[in-house]
Amino acid sequence: MQRQRSEKDKAVIAMLDCIENEMKRINYWDKTPPAFTASSFLDAPNFELWLQCVFLPNARNAAETGQYPENSQVGVMAMRQYNYHSIVEAALPLLKLLEEFDYLINYDKKLPT
């Protein structure tokens, strides 16, 4: 039996769909990604492949199970990739989406329990 999705789950899944669509729009999506293992984004061939092959599947699994990490810093990682030493204009909408994803994950920590 499948568990009922919470509002947070639905918001996270919608955000992940937006991230995937934006990656495809700006040609950061590999139609035939190479197989690789990576314990962090630094171990991946590049940041975009890590997003596609590691981050998105793991984040979708978290939304399906409702088991989220304590926090997310994918927006910070993206800022270092696209807006640190030089600005990658095409990636700025993706950066904003990844920062919004962080907010969705991290927001619960700011609410009283």
C-alpha positions in Angstrom: 0.0 0.0 0.0 1.3 3.4 -1.0 1.4 6.1 1.7 -0.5 9.3 1.2 1.6 12.2 0.1 1.8 15.3 2.3 1.6 18.8 1.0 5.4 19.0 1.4 5.8 15.9 -0.7 3.7 17.3 -3.4 5.6 20.6 -3.4 8.9 18.9 -3.5 7.9 16.7 -6.4 6.6 19.7 -8.3 9.9 21.5 -7.6 11.9 18.5 -8.8 9.8 18.5 -12.0 10.6 22.2 -12.5 14.3 21.5 -11.9 14.4 18.7 -14.4 12.5 20.7 -17.0 14.8 23.6 -16.6 17.9 21.4 -17.0 16.4 20.1 -20.2 15.5 23.6 -21.4 19.1 24.9 -21.0 20.6 21.6 -22.4 22.1 20.5 -19.0 20.3 17.2 -19.4 22.2 14.2 -20.8 19.8 11.8 -22.7 22.3 9.0 -22.2 24.2 9.7 -19.0 27.2 7.6 -18.3 27.0 5.1 -15.4 29.0 6.3 -12.4 29.0 6.2 -8.6 29.5 9.3 -6.6 29.5 9.8 -2.8 29.4 13.6 -3.4 29.0 16.0 -6.3 32.8 16.3 -6.4 33.1 12.6 -7.4 30.7 13.0 -10.4 31.9 13.8 -13.9 30.3 17.2 -13.6 27.7 19.0 -11.5 24.9 18.7 -14.0 25.4 14.9 -14.2 25.4 14.7 -10.4 22.1 16.7 -10.4 20.6 14.4 -13.0 21.8 11.0 -11.8 22.2 11.4 -8.1 20.4 14.4 -6.7 17.1 14.1 -8.6 16.6 10.4 -8.0 17.5 10.7 -4.3 15.3 13.7 -3.8 12.4 12.0 -5.6 12.8 8.9 -3.4 12.8 11.2 -0.3 9.5 12.8 -1.5 8.0 9.4 -2.2 8.9 8.0 1.3 8.6 11.2 3.2 12.1 10.7 4.6 14.0 13.9 4.0 17.5 14.9 5.1 17.8 17.3 7.9 18.9 20.0 5.5 19.7 20.7 1.9 22.5 22.8 0.4 22.1 22.0 -3.3 21.4 25.7 -3.9 24.7 26.7 -2.3 26.5 24.1 -4.4 24.8 25.5 -7.5 25.8 29.0 -6.5 29.4 27.9 -6.4 29.1 26.3 -9.8 27.2 29.1 -11.6 27.6 32.4 -9.7 30.9 32.4 -7.8 34.0 33.3 -9.8 32.0 33.9 -12.9 28.3 34.0 -13.7 26.7 31.5 -16.0 23.7 33.5 -17.1 21.9 30.5 -18.6 22.0 28.6 -15.3 20.6 31.4 -13.1 17.0 30.2 -13.3 18.2 26.7 -12.4 20.1 28.2 -9.5 17.0 29.9 -8.2 15.0 26.6 -8.4 17.7 24.8 -6.5 17.7 27.5 -3.8 13.9 27.2 -3.6 14.3 23.4 -3.2 16.6 24.1 -0.2 13.9 26.3 1.3 11.3 23.6 0.9 13.5 21.0 2.7 14.9 23.3 5.3 11.7 25.2 6.1 10.4 22.6 8.6 13.4 23.2 10.9 12.2 26.8 11.4 8.7 25.7 12.5 8.1 25.1 16.2 7.4 21.4 16.9 
